Amino acid sequence: MLYINIRRDSDRPLSYQIYQYIKESIFQGSLQSREKLPSSRELAKFLNVSRNVVIESYEQLMAEGYIYTRNGSGTFVCDGLEFRIDEHGGQSSQPQEGKPSPKIQISFRAGIPDLTQIPIKKWAHIYQQTVLDIEPSQLDYQDALGDYSLRTQLSCYLGRARGVRTSPENIMITNGAAQSFHLLCHLINTHEYALVENPLSYGLLHTLESNHVRIKAISLDECGIQTNKLPDAPPKLVFTTPSHQFPTGVVLPAGRRIELIRYATKNDVYIVEDDYDSEFRFDGSPIQSMQYLDPEHVIYVGTFSKTLMPALRIGYMVLPSALRAQLKEEKYVSDINSPILEQKTLARFLNEGYFEQHIRMMRKLYLKKRNHLIACLNQHFGDRVNISGAEAGLHFAAAFQGVRFGRKLMTAIRNEGLEITPMSKYCLPEKNGWTCENTLIFGYGNTPLENMASGVECLARQIKLISASERLS
C-alpha cells in the first residue's frame, strides 16, 4: 500500500497531493516500471478519502503517461520513467570558482536613454484608455505589417521630422530594431553577403552571425564609410548608420550618401539605414534621412528604444515596394504580428503630441549631460583627450593620447565599479582607418549628472595607476 502523507490543511487539493506523491515515487524509482498500483477503491479506503479523489489523481497520471491500465488486471507504472530532477534549476549547488563580478556604481553604457524621465504616467493613462476603448475585433490576430493607425502616425511623423518619403502601406511594425535586422537576414541567400561598417554595433554583428549571414567590412574615416572602397562584387545589403554612426558618431556627408545611392542603384543593392538616435541632434535640425534620396533602394530602420523606452520593444521599417510582400510574409512566419495594445497606445501617444514633446525635453537634458561630461573630461585630461561624434545622440567617442585600453586597464576600471566600453569591442579584426585601441565610448543618456565627475575622476586615477605600473615593469 502507498503510505502517502495527506495534509488536509494544505491549500493543495487532495487529488493533487496523491498525484504528486505517485509521480515523485516513479521518478525516484520507489515505484518501478510495470509495478501494480492499488485499486482506486483500496487506496481511497486506506487514505480515508473519497474514491473520486483517487480516480481524479489516477486519471491525471494516466493522461500524462505515468501509468496505464490493463482490462481486468489493474493499474501499472509505465516503463522508463526513473528520472532525477535537478531542484536547483540546472545550476550546481557548489560555490562557483573565481571572484564575483564587481558591482557597477557608475555606468557610461551607450544606447540607454534616461530611464528616470520616461513619461510613464502619461503612457499608463493612454494605455488604460486604449484598453477600455478597443473593439473586440481588434483583439483578433492582426495585419503582419502592424496596426494601421500607428503606421499612419509614423508616416506623418517621419516625413515631418526625418524627411522620410513613405506611406502607411510601406511601413512595417517590428519588435524593436533587433527583429528588423533578423527579418532582413532572410533577404540574403547563401551565396550572397552583407556589407557592414567597421567599427559597428555588436548587436547587429551578433544578429548577422546568428543567422549565418556572410559579412564583409568596409572601413571608415573621419567622414564615415569610405565610398571609394565599395567592393566590385556587390553585396545584397549594406548596413549603415549615416546620421550618427555607431559607435564613432560621425555623420556621412551628402556627397558620400549620393555615391552610395548610385552604387546601390547600379548594382541592385539595398541600403539598410539604421537611424537609431539622430532625433537628439544638438546643433540645428536632425540630419535628413538617406531614404529621402531613394525610397526604392533604402530600407529605413527605426526604433523607440532610444527615444522612449527599451522595454517597449517597438521598432519599424520603411520598406521599398518591391520588398513589402516578402518581408510581410517573413514577419507573419516569425510571430504573426506585434502586440496590438502597445501599438495602439503608441499611435495615440504620437497623435496627441506627447512623443515630440518628450523628444524636445530630452534633447535639452541630453545636451546638458553631454556638455557636463565633456567639461569633466577636459578638466582631468585637457588636450590629451580628443572627443568626436558629440553632435547628436546619447554617446560620443573619446580618444586618449598615449593610452591603450587593453584587458589589464579595462579590468582595473571595472573593478572600481565603473562601466564603460572600449571602441575595440566594436572593431572587426582587420586593418581599417579608425583607431580603436586608445578610444572609449561614453554613453551618457542614463548616467546621472551628479555621477559624471566622480566617474571621470575614477577613470583618470586608473589610467594613471596602470600606466605607472606598466612603465615600471
Steps between C-alpha positions, in 0.01 A plus 500: 500500500611862433577685823412852385519783751171676430486855635141607535600854607696557178377736228582221253201276410516142629498368144806706416687377810438139400596569138822678606602224743457224243680698228799573729510135609520397134779750431701383802455134416310400815213418263659302221409426139193274464440498876132464580326779691217450751152525357329834542256345747779348713712815506200721581407279793860489626542879480150570629409718200227490240554249222443783248809674639717198418334453160578864414866446599527181293335663198752788508795259530360296212448810284864599551631152423618390843261204546280277284219251552449146374143375486435257777854530640526843660716816479877492439804732480623576147852402390811721500391778733768496768641853481693723740375861492755773571329706769742789444376575150803351328752696707750332722461548874879514527652846538630644174873544456651846457402838633150638465447771240559846644194707573453781251471835676533741206407404145586667171325226305401611151155478345288537814266800538437666836267244657398741778348741245268257320148656498357187654192664656389644168570167337299314765205737460492460123548123530203474735282699260617283210404182681158636597424630150626207295257310278469121546601449136832671574585227750519246217818428303602815311674606181864387504605848385364646823215717623391736226441794734859476628639469148300809403638702791853379427469594135407856595766529772785357289415726209493804724795426728734285291409578139402139434287449188244230569137406559341276767492213248880483487561505876540180703484495880754269663605397849786746510785552255637159599206325334531728197859387449402138556229519233737671256740206530243295307562716194859373475553166325787268587710614203447869588643717776440816703735799509542657847681799640813444707465575788133407543233417757569174682125428499482516120810283465352242739173490303675452166730229634212320676317487167814367326524802272837547331636848568772721361612823663564843354720732699420853614685826513406828669205536257361148530489226233782534249281472191804482272561154653157353419561147368483408131301187590188663649335378821129437543471749787715788626444576869579857599424759770553817293344765727695407814729206430521244775732505682718778353220760482613643165245630244516373141511812277266556207762422235570154641131433548441568133795278404356219711153545346648491148689182588179340632301602191764377256548162673142435621612521865285597800636742758382441859494841670502449877377831643509414869542828690553793262189685628727619780706741293628797697612744231219574255242257366556123478690381192256407223464129432680331213171332410381837367747467209373161379204330674527196272859414592508601867340302782453744787514341848391684814423418861338653809756332729730804504238774466241368746582179689683173422232288671235611249653278229350683206701576190414545136627472145414721205514255210556535127185384319686206343578349843169558677332167419805285580575669831134499598503122456823470703343704780186285495706181525707651780219604737185585296487858631643723772289564816199711403430681829848653510474600134166676547627674814805625312279622214307717748821611667624625164167649391456701821850651471649338809783330310637814338455688828711228666766525228531877547533466877756219480707680238553783750586256780744298287670820384551596863639156580727498196646841581561410863672173411723670243591766760596227748721327243668826404561583864682171565668437165521838324641474147587132558140402414338546159120479491311420181144416397347719770266696273204266558373192677569344837875436474828627364849361443800618701856422385771527768852592400758238598248260657417145393179357643610139516371223723704599806381861501139414421495241781635756745237753390218249541630385839457859617127478418523701178321369188630627166568334165820525295465569128691177433194296597325629189795463259529200274851347496634649178686809391276804481523874508364543852722491808348273766755418769512847662128581483208462740127534425330725755126446523336766712126455442432310822792634703395742776666840477623475858692177421695627200779686677581212735482253207754698297718546810497122555596445136788748522628335817504151348669619180772663709549193722514245219722722283744541790510125571563420131793746489654334804454146372 
